[in-house]
Amino acid sequence: MNRCLMLPRVWQPRDPETVCTRIQTEGPSVYFEITLTPEEAEAYALDLLVDARRAKGARASREWIEKIAQQPH
């Protein structure tokens, strides 16, 4: 599963014990806000890291296959 939703961090959450993310929807003052517990934020960040490593591996595999395919037989 790919995570395609970008959740930028808001630097000043209302509750200092939470992680607040804000997604701009229409303009600079129109946004959707999500508040996460520290545990939820860590889990989401780890999921993104796993996805990034998977994507890098897929890219490296594709590039290797393309390089092999271009070699004369």
N, C-alpha and C positions, 0 to 999 in steps of 0.2 A: 504494500500500500504506500502511495506517495502522499506526503503532506504538502498540499499546494497553498495552504492558507498562511499568509505571513502575519505573524503576531509581533509587531514592534513593541519594545518595552517603553512604558511611560515612567519617567524618572521620579514623579512624585505621586505615588498612590495615596488614596485617602487613608488607608490603613497601612502603617509601616510593616506589618507582619504579612502582607500579601504582595503578590506580583501582579501588576495591572498592565494589561496590554490594550492597545487602541488600534483599530483598523479604520483608516479613512475610507469613507464610502462615496461621497459626492463632492465635497469641497473641504477646504482646510478646517472648517468648523463643524463638519458633519462626520460623525464617526460612530463606530460600534465598539463598545468597551467590554472587555472580559477581565474578571478578577480571578486569579488562580492562587491556590495555596502554594507554599514553597515546594511541597512534594509534587503537586500537579505540574508546576513549572519545570521542575527537574526531570520528571518523566517525559514531558513534551520535548524538552531540549535533548534528552538522550535519544528519543525516537528520531528527531531530526538528524542527529549525528549518525545514527545507524543508516538512515536514508541517504545521507551525503556519502558515506563510505560505500554503500551499495552502488550509488550512481557513479562514483569514481571508478569502481571496479568494472562496471558495465562499459564505461568509456574506454578504459584501458584495454578491455577485451576486444571491443570494436576496432580500436586503432591497431591492435596486434593482428587481428584477422585481416584488416585492410592491407596492412604491410605485407603479410604473407601472400595475399592474393595478388599483389603487384609484382612479386618476384617472378622472374622467368622460370619456367618449368623445364 
